[in-house]
Amino acid sequence: MLLMSKRLLALTFAAVALAGCASRNDAPTDLGDDDAFCKQNGVAVGSSEYVACRRDRDVQRSNAITRANRAQRNLGEYMMQNPSRP
């Protein structure tokens, strides 16, 4: 019984340590390569159109991160307000 509780405690500490490695600020991968996206329209690198395209992609990525963070926060609040009762 003591060995089982030590294993459970070690597993819990390992899970907490690994959870700290997860980052909520990772950029979403669904936007793809910004450089390739902006070049596909025949826009020259360094032109004002290229800079505007890259800026727009940055704004889209920032908005996606904001939405993901909001969804995570809302889920946490929902779980705190509606705990499951066995």
JOSULBEL-V157036 format. One line per field, one symbol per residue. phi: phi as a letter, one per 20 degrees, with the letter a starting at -180 (. if undefined). burial: I if it has 16 or more other C-alpha atoms within 10 Angstrom, else O. A space follows every 10 residues. Layout:
phi=???
burial=???
//
This chain:
phi=.fffffffff ffffffffff ffcedfffef emefffffff emeffnffff ffffffffff ffffffffff ffffffffff ecffdf
burial=OOOOOOOOOO OOOOOOOOOO OOOOOOOOOO OOOOOOIIOO OOOOOOOOOI OOIIOOIOOO IOOIIOOOOO OOOOOOOOOO OOOOOO
//
